[in-house]
């Protein structure tokens, strides 16, 4: 399969390393400059928030709420919970403002707060699920659930079907792999930023993402036309 045909059907994140690098090299250098400029603007706003500037805080929320809500939604698989956690993230940003120091990129600091609150929520859910399972009565009739998450194949394109399957596969990943994939794939964070958010070394993060990609490709083998042993 050529690079062009692969790019048309396969999410870039799941491409083998050489092809993925080839695509990334085609991105304009201006994208990196824009990212740096955006982060500088966020830092400038945060320093104003530190002085109690409410308007600056509102602008900061406008700039980053989509990324925070999107990350929470993909981690928790629930839009309402995602908005609740995102609100807590920005409350934490406001309350932390007096102590804020420019020691890292603003997005790194913001995603670290997001990671902490999301992990707290996923662990709270896990404990609640364990208690719920213990309280279930074996004599109760079995519960039947209908899956409405995936529309009929006749009404969606192959690419949309693949994206839906990919989202489901990501949701099944372990906690750290899942958030690393979300930050890399959906928020386009550099490896170095993911290292800072997860407090892991670069080799450890690359290994984490490699294992995640391997697991995702296994789940998507039928869509990718691959044989997985």
C-alpha positions as CSV (number, residue, x, y, z in Angstrom):
1,X,0.0,0.0,0.0
2,X,1.4,3.4,-0.9
3,X,1.7,6.3,1.6
4,X,-1.1,8.2,-0.2
5,X,-3.6,5.3,-0.2
6,X,-2.7,4.5,3.4
7,X,-3.3,8.1,4.5
8,X,-6.7,8.0,2.9
9,X,-8.0,5.0,4.9
10,X,-5.9,4.7,8.0
11,X,-5.7,7.2,10.9
12,X,-2.1,8.6,10.9
13,X,-1.7,7.7,14.5
14,X,-1.8,4.0,13.6
15,X,0.6,4.1,10.7
16,X,4.0,2.4,11.1
17,X,6.7,4.9,12.3
18,X,8.4,5.6,8.8
19,X,5.1,6.5,7.2
20,X,3.9,8.5,10.2
21,X,7.2,10.5,10.2
22,X,6.9,11.1,6.4
23,X,3.5,12.7,6.9
24,X,4.6,14.8,9.9
25,X,7.5,16.2,7.8
26,X,5.1,17.4,5.3
27,X,3.4,19.8,7.8
28,X,4.3,23.4,7.4
29,X,6.9,24.9,9.8
30,X,4.4,27.6,10.6
31,X,2.4,25.2,12.6
32,X,5.1,25.0,15.3
33,X,5.4,28.7,15.3
34,X,1.6,29.0,15.8
35,X,1.6,26.6,18.6
36,X,4.4,28.5,20.4
37,X,2.6,31.8,19.9
38,X,-0.7,30.3,21.2
39,X,1.1,29.0,24.4
40,X,2.7,32.4,24.9
41,X,-0.7,34.0,24.7
42,X,-2.0,31.5,27.3
43,X,0.9,32.3,29.6
44,X,0.3,36.0,29.2
45,X,-3.4,35.5,30.0
46,X,-2.6,33.3,33.0
47,X,-0.3,35.9,34.5
48,X,-3.2,38.4,34.3
49,X,-5.4,35.8,35.9
50,X,-2.8,35.7,38.7
51,X,-3.5,39.3,39.3
52,X,-7.2,38.6,39.5
53,X,-8.2,39.5,36.0
54,X,-11.6,37.8,35.4
55,X,-11.8,38.8,31.7
56,X,-8.4,37.1,31.1
57,X,-9.7,34.0,32.8
58,X,-12.8,33.9,30.7
59,X,-10.6,34.2,27.6
60,X,-8.4,31.4,28.8
61,X,-11.4,29.2,29.3
62,X,-12.6,30.0,25.7
63,X,-9.2,29.0,24.3
64,X,-8.8,25.7,26.1
65,X,-12.3,24.4,27.1
66,X,-12.7,22.4,23.9
67,X,-9.5,20.5,24.4
68,X,-10.1,19.9,28.0
69,X,-13.8,18.7,27.5
70,X,-12.7,16.6,24.5
71,X,-10.0,14.9,26.5
72,X,-12.3,14.2,29.5
73,X,-15.1,12.9,27.2
74,X,-12.8,10.4,25.5
75,X,-11.3,9.3,28.9
76,X,-14.7,9.0,30.6
77,X,-17.0,8.1,27.6
78,X,-19.6,10.4,29.1
79,X,-20.3,14.0,27.9
80,X,-22.0,15.1,31.1
81,X,-19.2,13.8,33.3
82,X,-16.7,15.4,30.9
83,X,-18.2,18.8,31.4
84,X,-18.3,18.4,35.2
85,X,-14.6,17.4,35.3
86,X,-13.7,20.2,32.9
87,X,-15.5,22.7,35.1
88,X,-13.4,21.4,38.1
89,X,-10.2,21.8,36.0
90,X,-10.9,25.4,35.4
91,X,-11.9,26.0,39.0
92,X,-8.6,24.5,39.9
93,X,-6.8,26.8,37.4
94,X,-8.5,29.9,39.0
95,X,-7.7,28.8,42.6
96,X,-4.1,28.0,41.7
97,X,-3.6,31.3,39.9
98,X,-2.0,33.1,42.9
99,X,0.7,30.4,43.0
100,X,1.2,30.1,39.3
101,X,4.8,30.3,38.0
102,X,6.0,30.0,34.4
103,X,8.0,26.8,34.8
104,X,6.6,24.9,31.8
105,X,4.3,25.4,28.8
106,X,0.8,26.4,29.9
107,X,-0.8,23.4,28.1
108,X,1.5,21.0,30.0
109,X,0.4,22.6,33.3
110,X,-3.3,22.5,32.2
111,X,-3.2,18.9,31.0
112,X,-1.5,17.9,34.3
113,X,-4.4,19.2,36.2
114,X,-6.8,17.5,33.8
115,X,-4.9,14.2,34.1
116,X,-5.2,14.3,37.9
117,X,-8.9,15.0,38.0
118,X,-9.7,12.5,35.3
119,X,-7.7,9.7,36.9
120,X,-9.4,10.5,40.2
121,X,-12.8,10.1,38.5
122,X,-11.9,6.9,36.7
123,X,-10.6,5.4,40.0
124,X,-13.8,6.5,41.8
125,X,-15.8,4.8,39.0
126,X,-13.8,1.6,39.4
127,X,-14.4,1.5,43.1
128,X,-18.1,2.2,42.6
129,X,-18.3,-0.6,40.0
130,X,-16.7,-3.1,42.4
131,X,-19.2,-2.3,45.1
132,X,-22.1,-2.5,42.6
133,X,-21.0,-5.9,41.4
134,X,-20.7,-7.2,45.0
135,X,-24.3,-6.1,45.7
136,X,-25.8,-7.7,42.6
137,X,-28.1,-10.6,43.4
138,X,-27.4,-13.7,41.3
139,X,-31.1,-14.5,41.3
140,X,-31.9,-11.4,39.4
141,X,-32.9,-11.9,35.8
142,X,-30.1,-11.1,33.3
143,X,-30.0,-7.6,32.0
144,X,-30.0,-7.1,28.3
145,X,-28.5,-4.0,26.7
146,X,-28.9,-2.7,23.2
147,X,-25.8,-1.1,21.6
148,X,-26.9,2.1,19.9
149,X,-23.4,3.5,19.6
150,X,-22.7,2.3,16.1
151,X,-25.0,3.2,13.2
152,X,-25.7,0.7,10.5
153,X,-22.9,0.1,8.0
154,X,-25.2,1.0,5.1
155,X,-25.5,4.6,6.4
156,X,-21.8,5.4,7.2
157,X,-18.7,5.6,5.2
158,X,-15.8,3.1,5.7
159,X,-13.7,5.9,7.3
160,X,-16.4,6.8,9.8
161,X,-16.8,3.2,10.7
162,X,-13.1,2.9,11.3
163,X,-13.0,6.0,13.4
164,X,-15.9,4.7,15.5
165,X,-14.1,1.4,16.0
166,X,-10.9,3.2,16.9
167,X,-12.7,5.3,19.5
168,X,-14.1,2.1,21.1
169,X,-10.6,0.5,21.0
170,X,-9.1,3.6,22.7
171,X,-11.7,3.5,25.4
172,X,-10.7,-0.1,26.2
173,X,-7.0,0.8,26.8
174,X,-5.5,1.0,30.3
175,X,-5.7,4.4,31.9
176,X,-2.2,5.8,31.1
177,X,-2.2,4.3,27.6
178,X,-5.6,5.8,26.9
179,X,-4.7,9.4,28.0
180,X,-1.3,9.2,26.2
181,X,-3.1,8.3,23.0
182,X,-5.7,11.0,23.4
183,X,-3.1,13.7,24.1
184,X,-1.0,12.5,21.1
185,X,-3.8,11.7,18.6
186,X,-6.5,14.2,19.5
187,X,-4.6,17.1,21.1
188,X,-1.4,16.7,19.0
189,X,0.9,17.1,22.0
190,X,4.6,16.6,21.5
191,X,6.2,13.6,23.2
192,X,8.0,16.0,25.5
193,X,4.8,17.5,26.8
194,X,3.2,14.1,27.3
195,X,6.3,13.1,29.3
196,X,5.8,16.2,31.6
197,X,2.1,15.5,32.0
198,X,2.6,11.8,32.9
199,X,5.8,12.4,34.7
200,X,7.5,9.7,32.7
201,X,10.8,9.6,30.7
202,X,10.8,9.9,26.9
203,X,11.7,6.2,26.4
204,X,8.9,5.2,28.8
205,X,6.3,7.3,27.0
206,X,7.4,6.0,23.6
207,X,7.1,2.4,25.0
208,X,3.7,3.2,26.4
209,X,2.5,4.5,23.1
210,X,4.0,1.7,21.2
211,X,2.1,-0.8,23.3
212,X,-1.1,1.2,22.9
213,X,-0.7,1.3,19.1
214,X,0.0,-2.4,19.0
215,X,-3.2,-3.1,21.0
216,X,-5.2,-0.8,18.8
217,X,-4.0,-2.4,15.6
218,X,-5.1,-5.8,17.0
219,X,-8.5,-4.5,17.7
220,X,-8.7,-2.9,14.3
221,X,-7.2,-5.8,12.3
222,X,-10.4,-6.6,10.6
223,X,-10.8,-3.0,9.4
224,X,-7.2,-2.7,8.3
225,X,-7.1,-6.0,6.5
226,X,-4.3,-7.4,8.6
227,X,-3.6,-10.8,10.1
228,X,-2.7,-10.5,13.8
229,X,-1.2,-13.5,15.5
